[in-house]
Amino acid sequence: MQGQNRKDVYPGLEVDIILKKDQRTGRRTRGIVKDLLTSSAFHSRGIKVRLEDGQVGRVIEIFE
């Protein structure tokens, strides 16, 4: 599942994100969502989140 809709992303969910520094390479980081940082209902590049370990990036894929 893609992470472009805010309604699909919530705290405690396991996701892959792309950090700002990894946008050129596309390297993914896996973690558990702590906070949602995007306030809009939809974002074309993915909802921005903070993981439990403090890293911030945009959701690329959701694991259920």
C-alpha distances in whole Angstrom, upper triangle without the diagonal:
4,7,9,10,12,12,9,10,13,16,16,12,11,10,11,13,15,19,21,23,21,19,22,21,17,18,15,16,14,15,15,15,19,19,17,19,18,20,18,16,14,14,14,14,11,13,15,16,19,18,21,22,23,21,19,17,14,10,8,6,5,7,9
4,6,8,10,11,9,10,13,16,16,13,12,10,10,11,13,16,18,21,18,17,19,19,15,16,14,15,14,15,15,15,18,17,15,17,15,17,16,14,11,11,10,10,8,10,13,14,17,17,20,22,21,19,17,14,11,8,6,5,6,9,12
4,6,7,9,7,7,10,13,14,11,11,8,9,9,11,14,16,19,17,16,19,19,15,16,13,14,13,14,13,12,15,14,11,13,11,14,13,11,9,9,9,8,5,6,9,10,13,14,17,19,19,16,14,11,8,5,5,6,6,10,12
4,7,9,8,9,12,15,17,14,15,12,12,12,13,15,17,20,18,16,19,20,17,18,16,17,17,17,17,14,17,15,12,13,10,12,10,8,6,5,6,7,4,6,9,11,15,16,20,22,21,18,15,13,9,7,8,9,10,14,15
4,5,6,7,11,14,16,14,15,13,15,14,16,18,19,23,22,20,23,24,20,21,19,19,18,18,17,14,17,15,11,13,10,11,9,6,5,7,9,10,8,7,11,12,16,17,20,23,22,20,17,15,11,10,11,11,11,14,15
4,5,5,8,11,14,12,14,13,15,14,16,18,19,23,22,21,24,25,21,22,19,19,18,17,15,12,14,12,8,10,8,8,7,5,6,8,11,12,9,6,9,10,14,15,18,21,19,18,16,14,11,10,12,13,12,15,15
4,6,7,11,14,12,15,14,17,17,19,21,23,26,25,24,27,28,24,25,22,21,20,18,16,13,15,13,11,13,11,11,10,7,9,11,14,15,12,10,13,13,16,17,19,22,22,21,19,17,15,13,15,14,12,15,14
4,7,10,12,9,12,11,14,14,17,20,22,25,23,22,25,25,22,22,19,18,17,16,14,12,14,13,11,14,13,13,13,10,10,12,14,14,11,10,12,12,15,16,18,21,21,20,18,16,13,10,12,11,8,11,10
4,7,9,7,9,9,12,12,15,17,19,22,21,20,24,24,20,20,17,16,14,13,11,8,10,10,8,11,10,12,12,10,11,12,14,14,10,8,10,9,11,12,14,17,17,16,14,13,11,9,11,10,8,10,11
4,6,6,9,10,13,14,17,18,21,24,23,23,26,26,23,22,19,17,15,13,10,7,8,8,7,11,12,12,14,12,14,15,18,17,13,10,11,9,11,11,12,16,16,16,14,14,13,11,14,13,10,12,11
4,6,9,10,14,14,17,18,21,23,23,23,27,27,23,22,19,16,14,11,7,5,5,6,8,11,13,14,16,16,17,18,20,19,15,12,12,9,9,9,9,13,13,14,14,14,14,13,16,15,12,13,13
4,7,9,13,14,18,19,22,24,23,24,27,27,23,22,18,16,13,9,6,5,6,9,11,14,16,18,20,19,20,20,22,21,17,15,15,11,11,9,9,12,14,15,15,16,16,13,16,14,11,11,11
4,6,10,12,16,17,20,23,21,22,25,24,21,20,16,14,11,8,5,5,8,10,11,14,16,17,19,17,18,18,20,18,15,13,13,11,11,10,10,13,15,15,15,14,14,11,13,11,8,7,7
4,7,10,14,15,19,21,19,20,23,22,18,17,13,11,7,6,5,7,10,12,13,16,17,20,21,19,19,19,20,18,15,14,14,11,12,9,10,13,14,14,14,13,13,10,11,9,6,5,7
4,6,10,12,16,18,16,16,19,18,15,13,10,8,6,6,6,7,11,12,12,15,15,18,19,18,17,16,17,14,11,11,11,10,11,9,11,13,14,12,12,11,10,7,7,6,5,6,9
4,7,10,13,15,12,13,16,14,11,10,6,5,4,7,9,10,13,14,14,15,16,19,20,19,17,16,16,13,11,11,11,10,12,10,13,13,14,11,11,9,8,6,6,5,7,8,12
4,6,10,12,10,10,13,13,9,9,6,5,6,8,10,10,13,13,12,13,14,17,18,18,16,14,14,11,9,9,9,8,10,9,13,13,12,9,8,5,5,4,5,7,9,11,15
4,7,8,6,6,10,9,7,6,5,6,9,11,13,13,16,15,15,14,15,18,19,19,17,14,14,10,9,11,9,10,11,11,15,14,13,10,8,5,5,7,7,10,12,15,18
4,5,5,6,10,10,9,8,7,7,10,12,14,14,15,15,15,14,15,18,19,21,19,16,16,12,11,12,10,10,10,11,14,13,11,8,6,4,7,9,10,13,15,18,21
4,5,5,9,10,10,10,11,11,14,15,18,17,18,17,16,14,15,18,19,21,19,16,15,12,12,13,10,12,12,14,17,16,13,10,8,6,8,12,13,16,18,21,24
4,6,8,9,9,9,11,11,15,17,19,19,20,20,19,18,18,22,23,25,23,19,19,15,16,17,14,15,15,16,19,16,15,11,10,9,12,14,15,18,20,23,26
4,6,5,6,6,8,9,13,15,18,18,20,20,20,18,19,23,23,24,22,19,18,14,14,16,14,15,15,16,19,17,16,12,11,9,11,13,12,15,18,20,24
4,6,5,7,9,11,15,17,20,19,21,20,19,18,18,21,21,22,19,16,14,11,12,14,13,15,16,17,20,19,18,14,12,9,10,12,11,15,18,20,24
4,6,8,11,14,17,20,23,23,25,24,23,22,21,25,25,25,22,19,17,14,15,18,17,19,20,21,24,22,21,17,16,13,13,15,14,17,21,23,27
4,5,9,12,15,19,22,22,25,25,24,23,23,26,26,27,24,21,19,15,16,19,18,19,20,20,23,22,21,17,16,14,14,15,14,16,20,22,25
4,6,10,13,16,19,19,22,22,21,20,20,24,24,24,21,18,16,12,13,16,15,17,18,18,21,20,19,16,15,12,11,12,10,12,16,18,22
4,7,10,13,17,18,20,21,21,21,21,25,25,25,23,20,18,15,15,17,16,16,17,16,19,17,17,14,14,11,12,12,11,12,15,17,21
4,7,10,13,14,17,18,18,18,19,23,23,23,21,18,17,14,13,15,14,14,14,13,16,15,15,12,12,10,10,9,8,9,12,13,17
4,7,10,12,14,16,16,17,18,22,23,23,21,19,19,16,14,14,13,12,12,10,12,11,12,9,10,9,10,10,10,10,12,13,16
4,7,10,13,15,15,17,18,22,23,22,21,20,20,17,15,15,14,12,11,9,11,10,12,10,11,10,11,10,10,9,10,10,13
4,7,9,12,13,15,17,20,22,22,21,20,21,18,15,14,13,10,9,6,7,8,10,9,10,11,12,10,12,11,10,10,13
4,6,9,11,14,16,19,21,20,20,20,21,19,16,14,13,10,9,5,6,8,10,10,11,12,13,11,13,12,10,10,11
4,6,8,10,13,15,17,17,17,17,19,17,13,11,10,7,6,5,6,9,10,10,10,10,11,10,13,12,10,11,13
4,7,10,13,15,17,18,19,18,21,19,16,13,11,7,6,5,5,8,8,10,10,12,13,12,16,16,14,15,16
4,6,9,11,14,15,16,16,19,17,14,11,9,6,5,7,8,11,10,11,9,11,12,12,16,16,15,17,17
4,6,8,10,11,12,12,15,14,11,7,6,5,6,9,11,14,12,12,10,10,10,10,14,15,14,16,17
4,6,9,11,12,11,15,13,11,7,5,5,7,11,13,15,12,12,9,9,9,11,15,16,16,19,21
4,6,8,9,8,11,11,9,6,5,7,10,13,16,18,16,15,11,10,9,11,14,16,16,19,21
4,7,9,9,13,14,12,9,9,10,13,16,19,21,19,18,15,14,13,14,17,19,18,21,22
4,6,7,11,12,11,9,10,12,16,19,21,24,21,20,17,15,13,14,17,18,18,22,22
4,7,10,12,11,9,11,13,17,19,22,24,23,22,18,17,14,14,16,17,16,20,20
4,7,9,8,7,11,13,17,19,22,24,23,21,18,15,12,12,13,15,15,19,20
4,6,5,6,9,12,16,18,22,23,21,19,15,13,9,10,11,14,15,19,20
4,6,8,11,14,18,20,24,25,23,20,17,14,10,11,11,13,15,19,21
4,7,9,12,15,17,21,22,20,17,14,10,7,8,8,11,14,17,20
4,6,9,13,14,18,19,18,15,12,9,5,5,6,9,11,15,17
4,6,10,12,16,17,16,14,11,8,5,6,8,10,11,15,17
4,7,10,13,15,12,11,7,5,4,6,10,12,13,16,18
4,6,10,11,10,8,6,6,6,7,11,12,12,15,17
4,7,8,6,6,4,7,9,10,13,15,14,16,18
4,5,5,5,6,8,10,10,13,14,13,14,16
4,5,8,10,12,14,14,17,17,15,16,17
4,6,9,12,15,15,18,18,17,18,20
4,6,10,13,14,17,18,18,19,21
4,7,10,12,14,16,16,18,20
4,7,10,12,15,15,18,20
4,7,9,12,13,16,19
4,6,9,11,14,17
4,6,7,11,14
4,7,10,14
4,7,10
4,7
4
